[in-house]
Amino acid sequence: MTATALAQGKKISFRNKEDTVCPICNEVHQRESMFQGGGRLIAGKLTQELRRLYEKNKKFGRVSPNDYVLNVCPRCLYTSFPKDWSSMDADELAKLRESAEVRRKNIELIMGPVDFYQERNLILGAASYLLAIECYQSRKVTVAPTPKKAVCAVRGAWYFDDVNTEFPGMGYDKVRDLLYQKSAGWYTDTMEIMQSGSEPVDAASYLLGPDTDKNWGFDGVIYLSAYLTMKFKEELSTDQASKLNLLIRAKRTLSRLYGSGKASKSKPSVIIDMAKELYDEYNKIIEEMGGEK
C-alpha cells in the first residue's frame, strides 16, 4: 500500500479468507485481491499498445489492477494465472520444484530481494510478470503457455517502463525492451497457433486483453502482433530482405482486422481506427523499401 493511502487509512487490497496452498512447496498463504469501487481507479487514456493508463489517486496513491492478477507463492515464487495454479502433471511439478532456487536467484539479480508476503506494489507487480514467464516456460501445451507468455511479456514491459521512470539509470529500460521483443515473438507465435491449433488458445481467451480494462480478445492479438512487429522490426530481422518479408506478412495479417472492421459495425471503432493508422504506416514503409505497390 502507498504511504498516501496508509496516512489516510485507505486500503487498496485485502487478503482472501480462504487459504491458498502452493502445489509446488505446499506453502499456505492468503491471496491478495484488490478492493473494487470506492473511487480507487481513475481511468486515463488508452495507449497504442492497448494499455489503460490510470491517474494517480489523491486518496490512494498509485493503484494498478495488474498488481493482483497473478498468483505468486511467497515461499518458492511459483507463479501462474489462477486458473492454471493447480492444473499440472508430475513432470511440470518436478520441473517447477527443482527450479525454485534458480527462480529466486534470477528475479533477485534483476529486482533485488522480493517479499511476496508483503502487499503488492510496483516492484512486486513487475516481478510477478517475470516470474510468470519463467514458470510458463516449464508448462505444457495443455495450458496454452505461448499466449500467456505473450500477455505477461507485454504487461511486464509496461511495468518496467514505469519502474525505469521511477528508478532511472539502473538498466530497467533494457529489461523493458527485451520484454517487448519477447512479446512480439510470442504474439507472432500465437497467431500461428491460432491457425494450427497446436495449443488450446481458447483456454487463454479470457486474458488476451492485453490489459485488464478491456479484453480485446483475438482482435487484440492480431493488432498487437502487427504493432510490436513494426516497433521492433530492426531487432526482429537480420537483413533488408527478411525485414521486408516480415513487414509484408504482418501487414497481411493486420488487414484481416482492418478489413473485418470495415465490413462489420460490431467491431469497436477504437481498435479499428488504430489498426487503420498502423496499416497505413505499413503501406508507407513497405513501399519505401520497394515492396508491394
Secondary structure by P-SEA (a helix, b strand, c coil): ccaaaaaaccccbbbbcbbbbccccbbbbbbbbbbcccccccccccccccbbbbcccccccccccccccccccccccccccccccccccaaaaaaaaaaaaaaaaaaaaccccccccccccaaaaaaaaaaaaaaaaacccccaaaaaaaaaaaaaaaaaaaaaaaccccaaaaaaaaaaaaaaaaaaaaaaaaaaccccccccccccccccccccaaaaaaaaaaaaaaaccccccccaaaaaaaaaaaaaaaaaaaaaaaacccccaaaaaaaaaaaaaaaaaaaaacccc
